[in-house]
């Protein structure tokens, strides 16, 4: 039994450390990896797109877990990668019949106006403001980022922690990632749509589960409900009260994610699994 964990935009595999610890303690094999251009993974020569991340996830499945029951758990952009696997690699879905957890995942392009909360509007306006130089003037943005203090969230250099601690996974990823790579993925996320992907995933019926935070300031609840509407056989969990977008590391959300994925792993063990013979 293997759970494959796919992280979100400008994060690293370390975002799953709490869930990985709990799953491993339950006897579940865990695979977590850095998306390309994140953490310790190089960007490669191919364009950085959601489609490319989906192809990477399909490769991770085949390379690390060629047979046996699997759960694919994707947070935000990682969930979009799982949706892309369903659309672009339907043979893998038919052959492996995975259980899929879509955590804080959009059903269409990344939103700049997420919901109706006033603070979320302020954050969305700020994102709109800095997305222009990120996308269209990446070299100039890099010059500015290198001059920022190391503890600034957008600095382009390793962060120095005076107390010897480790920066949050999202800041670690941003500090390592040149602006041009961030811009490529951001443009892909802005044009991303699941219209052709959801039908492929809906063939898994109740093996798909949707989890979100009540206070998500990136993916509005309206998008989560639309995702559930387009996947009528999926299980939509009640939004985690008091939790935001980064559910795997959220103060109140991380336990809910661990509970859902752990239970899905147990369900996957009991369910009919891959049609492929062991290698």
Protein Blocks (a to p, Z undefined) as FASTA:
>chain_A
ZZdddddehiafklmmmmmmmmmmnopacdddddehiajbcebjbdcdfklmmmmmmmmm
mmmmmgccdddddehjlmmmmmmmmmmmmmlmmmnopadddehiafbdcdfbgcjbfklm
mmmmmmmmmmmmmmmmmmlmmmmmmmpcfklmkbccddddfklpacdfklmmmmmmcfkl
mmmmmmmmmmgcfklmmmmmmmnmmmbccdddfklckbcfklmmmmmmmmmmbccdddde
hiafklmlgmklmmmmmmmmmmmmmmmmmpccdfbdcZZ
